[in-house]
Amino acid sequence: KTVICEIVEAIEYDELKTFSAWENKTQEVIALQNKWKTIGFAPQKMNVKIFERFRHACDDFFKKKGEFFKSLKEGMNENLEKKKALCEKAEALKDSTDWK
């Protein structure tokens, strides 16, 4: 279980710059979560601590993923507004006879 924690904690977030990179890494984290469930319990003294460590690492990953997609959506909304403004300009010019 410690190794699984280390794997999730070692994720290089700077390398996750695209939608597909985040989705691939998400599938890896989900696979690690499923593996965690099949391993069984750690020794009683360590079980709560190791689970909290793992949960924190996973929560951190999904929080950063949410932040990435939020900024991606904001960028898309900005682009949408620019496209709408361009369409409005084109609509205003469609009947123009002043071509110069």
N, C-alpha and C positions, 0 to 999 in steps of 0.2 A: 504494500500500500504506500510505503514511503517513496518507492520508485515512481508510482503513478502521480503522486503529489509533485515530485521533482519534474516530471515531464510537463505537467500543466503549468507549473511555475516558470519553466524555462521557455515558454512560448515567446517568440520575438515579435512583438506587436508592430514594430516598425516595418517588418516585412509584409504585413497584411495590408495591402493598399488597394485591393480590388474586391469586388463582390465575390468572385469565385474563390479567391484566396481565403476569405473569411468563411465561406460555406464549406470549403474543404477542411479547414481547421476546426470548424464546428462539428463536422462529422467525426473527426478524430477525438475531440473532447467527449462527445456523446458515447463513442466506443469505449473510451477510458472509464466513463461513468458506469457503463454496463459491465465492464470488466471488474470494477470496484465492487459491484453488487455480488458478483459470483465468487469473489475471493473468500469471503467470510470475515469474521471478526479478528481484530488485532488483540494482543494481550490486554486484559482489562485495564491496566494502568495507562495504557497508551491509546485505547480505542477512541475515547472522546476527543483527545488532542489531535490525533491523526485525522479523524473525521472533520473536525473544525478546520484543520489546515487544508484538507481537500476541498471542502465546501467553500472556503474563502478563495482558493485558487480558481475554482469554477465560477463563482460569483463574479470575481474580478474579470475573468475572460468574457462572460456574457455582458457585463456592464460596458466594457470597452467595445464589444461588438455593437451594442446599442448606440453608443456614442458615434461610432463610425457610420452606421446607417442613418442616424439623425443628421449628421453633417452631409452625407450623400444626398439625402432628401432635400435639405436646405439648398444645396447646389442645384438640384433638379428644379426646384421651385424658382430659383433665380433665373435659370435658363428659360423656363416656361414664360416668365414675365418678359424677358427679352424677346422671345419669339412672338408673343402677343403684340408687343410694341412694334416689331418689324412688320407683322401682318397688318396692323392698323395703318402704318405708313404706306404699305403697298396698296391697301384699299383706298386710301386717300389719293393716291397717284394714278389709279387705274383709269380714270376718265380724263386725266390731264392731257392737254394737247401741247403743253410746253415741254418739249423733249430736250431742250438744251439747258 
